[in-house]
Structure formats: structure tokens, C-alpha cells
Amino acid sequence: MPIYEYLCDDCDTRFEKIVINKQQEIACPKCASKKASIQLSVFATANGASAKSSTPPSGGGGSCCGGGCGCN
């Protein structure tokens, strides 16, 4: 079941809602308005950068810049 983020069009309250089906009515928990805009979730957006490998670079002993610290 996906969790959607909404912004109430009437009172500007941000809230999340688990949506079981698309026909489910959404209401603001603060003002009970049914006028809300779906927002892009931080987890749902892509920044266009390639994913980093989880394996450390070769030749490292585990210290900073030697692999495993993620600063490269």
C-alpha cells in the first residue's frame, strides 16, 4: 500500500495518507477539507545522478579516502 503526501489547498497543512485504492476520499486532518494536492515524495524523486556502488574502492584500508568512508 503506497503512502502519499498531500498539501491541503485550504489551510496549507502537509499530511500523509495510506491509499488503498484510487477512489478513496482524502481529507485534511486539520480542517477536514477534501481539497488537497498530491506532492512529490522525497523518496519518489530522481536527481539524475547515478547510483553509487556499495563496494568500497580498491586499494583501501578502510580509513578516510582509503575506501569505505564514502568521501570519494
C-alpha positions as protocol buffer text, in pm:
chain_id: "A"
residue {
  index: 1
  type: MET
  ca { x: 0 y: 0 z: 0 }
}
residue {
  index: 2
  type: PRO
  ca { x: 158 y: 329 z: -105 }
}
residue {
  index: 3
  type: ILE
  ca { x: 184 y: 628 z: 125 }
}
residue {
  index: 4
  type: TYR
  ca { x: 109 y: 957 z: -48 }
}
residue {
  index: 5
  type: GLU
  ca { x: 198 y: 1306 z: 72 }
}
residue {
  index: 6
  type: TYR
  ca { x: -62 y: 1581 z: 34 }
}
residue {
  index: 7
  type: LEU
  ca { x: -86 y: 1958 z: 78 }
}
residue {
  index: 8
  type: CYS
  ca { x: -425 y: 2092 z: 181 }
}
residue {
  index: 9
  type: ASP
  ca { x: -542 y: 2358 z: -64 }
}
residue {
  index: 10
  type: ASP
  ca { x: -739 y: 2540 z: 208 }
}
residue {
  index: 11
  type: CYS
  ca { x: -507 y: 2553 z: 513 }
}
residue {
  index: 12
  type: ASP
  ca { x: -165 y: 2455 z: 367 }
}
residue {
  index: 13
  type: THR
  ca { x: -125 y: 2161 z: 606 }
}
residue {
  index: 14
  type: ARG
  ca { x: 105 y: 1884 z: 484 }
}
residue {
  index: 15
  type: PHE
  ca { x: -5 y: 1530 z: 565 }
}
residue {
  index: 16
  type: GLU
  ca { x: 47 y: 1170 z: 461 }
}
residue {
  index: 17
  type: LYS
  ca { x: -214 y: 908 z: 385 }
}
residue {
  index: 18
  type: ILE
  ca { x: -201 y: 537 z: 309 }
}
residue {
  index: 19
  type: VAL
  ca { x: -409 y: 492 z: -4 }
}
residue {
  index: 20
  type: ILE
  ca { x: -569 y: 152 z: -56 }
}
residue {
  index: 21
  type: ASN
  ca { x: -748 y: 242 z: -380 }
}
residue {
  index: 22
  type: LYS
  ca { x: -769 y: 547 z: -606 }
}
residue {
  index: 23
  type: GLN
  ca { x: -1139 y: 604 z: -521 }
}
residue {
  index: 24
  type: GLN
  ca { x: -1060 y: 664 z: -153 }
}
residue {
  index: 25
  type: GLU
  ca { x: -1153 y: 1015 z: -37 }
}
residue {
  index: 26
  type: ILE
  ca { x: -875 y: 1221 z: 114 }
}
residue {
  index: 27
  type: ALA
  ca { x: -949 y: 1476 z: 387 }
}
residue {
  index: 28
  type: CYS
  ca { x: -715 y: 1715 z: 567 }
}
residue {
  index: 29
  type: PRO
  ca { x: -665 y: 1610 z: 930 }
}
residue {
  index: 30
  type: LYS
  ca { x: -660 y: 1975 z: 1043 }
}
residue {
  index: 31
  type: CYS
  ca { x: -955 y: 2138 z: 863 }
}
residue {
  index: 32
  type: ALA
  ca { x: -1132 y: 1833 z: 708 }
}
residue {
  index: 33
  type: SER
  ca { x: -1119 y: 1988 z: 360 }
}
residue {
  index: 34
  type: LYS
  ca { x: -1132 y: 1741 z: 74 }
}
residue {
  index: 35
  type: LYS
  ca { x: -928 y: 1976 z: -148 }
}
residue {
  index: 36
  type: ALA
  ca { x: -568 y: 1853 z: -141 }
}
residue {
  index: 37
  type: SER
  ca { x: -286 y: 1837 z: -391 }
}
residue {
  index: 38
  type: ILE
  ca { x: -61 y: 1534 z: -407 }
}
residue {
  index: 39
  type: GLN
  ca { x: 306 y: 1618 z: -351 }
}
residue {
  index: 40
  type: LEU
  ca { x: 618 y: 1451 z: -482 }
}
residue {
  index: 41
  type: SER
  ca { x: 773 y: 1243 z: -209 }
}
residue {
  index: 42
  type: VAL
  ca { x: 1142 y: 1278 z: -131 }
}
residue {
  index: 43
  type: PHE
  ca { x: 1171 y: 904 z: -186 }
}
residue {
  index: 44
  type: ALA
  ca { x: 993 y: 918 z: -521 }
}
residue {
  index: 45
  type: THR
  ca { x: 1204 y: 1184 z: -688 }
}
residue {
  index: 46
  type: ALA
  ca { x: 1509 y: 1113 z: -902 }
}
residue {
  index: 47
  type: ASN
  ca { x: 1802 y: 1352 z: -902 }
}
residue {
  index: 48
  type: GLY
  ca { x: 1958 y: 1218 z: -1221 }
}
residue {
  index: 49
  type: ALA
  ca { x: 2279 y: 1108 z: -1052 }
}
residue {
  index: 50
  type: SER
  ca { x: 2399 y: 756 z: -1098 }
}
residue {
  index: 51
  type: ALA
  ca { x: 2377 y: 525 z: -801 }
}
residue {
  index: 52
  type: LYS
  ca { x: 2698 y: 462 z: -610 }
}
residue {
  index: 53
  type: SER
  ca { x: 2823 y: 110 z: -568 }
}
residue {
  index: 54
  type: SER
  ca { x: 2811 y: -29 z: -217 }
}
residue {
  index: 55
  type: THR
  ca { x: 3155 y: -186 z: -256 }
}
residue {
  index: 56
  type: PRO
  ca { x: 3448 y: 26 z: -141 }
}
residue {
  index: 57
  type: PRO
  ca { x: 3709 y: 136 z: -395 }
}
residue {
  index: 58
  type: SER
  ca { x: 4008 y: -92 z: -435 }
}
residue {
  index: 59
  type: GLY
  ca { x: 4337 y: -33 z: -260 }
}
residue {
  index: 60
  type: GLY
  ca { x: 4187 y: 88 z: 64 }
}
residue {
  index: 61
  type: GLY
  ca { x: 4248 y: 0 z: 420 }
}
residue {
  index: 62
  type: GLY
  ca { x: 3918 y: 141 z: 544 }
}
residue {
  index: 63
  type: SER
  ca { x: 4040 y: 483 z: 658 }
}
residue {
  index: 64
  type: CYS
  ca { x: 3918 y: 808 z: 507 }
}
residue {
  index: 65
  type: CYS
  ca { x: 3998 y: 831 z: 136 }
}
residue {
  index: 66
  type: GLY
  ca { x: 4133 y: 478 z: 154 }
}
residue {
  index: 67
  type: GLY
  ca { x: 3795 y: 323 z: 90 }
}
residue {
  index: 68
  type: GLY
  ca { x: 3473 y: 272 z: 275 }
}
residue {
  index: 69
  type: CYS
  ca { x: 3418 y: 623 z: 409 }
}
residue {
  index: 70
  type: GLY
  ca { x: 3223 y: 745 z: 106 }
}
residue {
  index: 71
  type: CYS
  ca { x: 3415 y: 1070 z: 57 }
}
residue {
  index: 72
  type: ASN
  ca { x: 3536 y: 972 z: -292 }
}
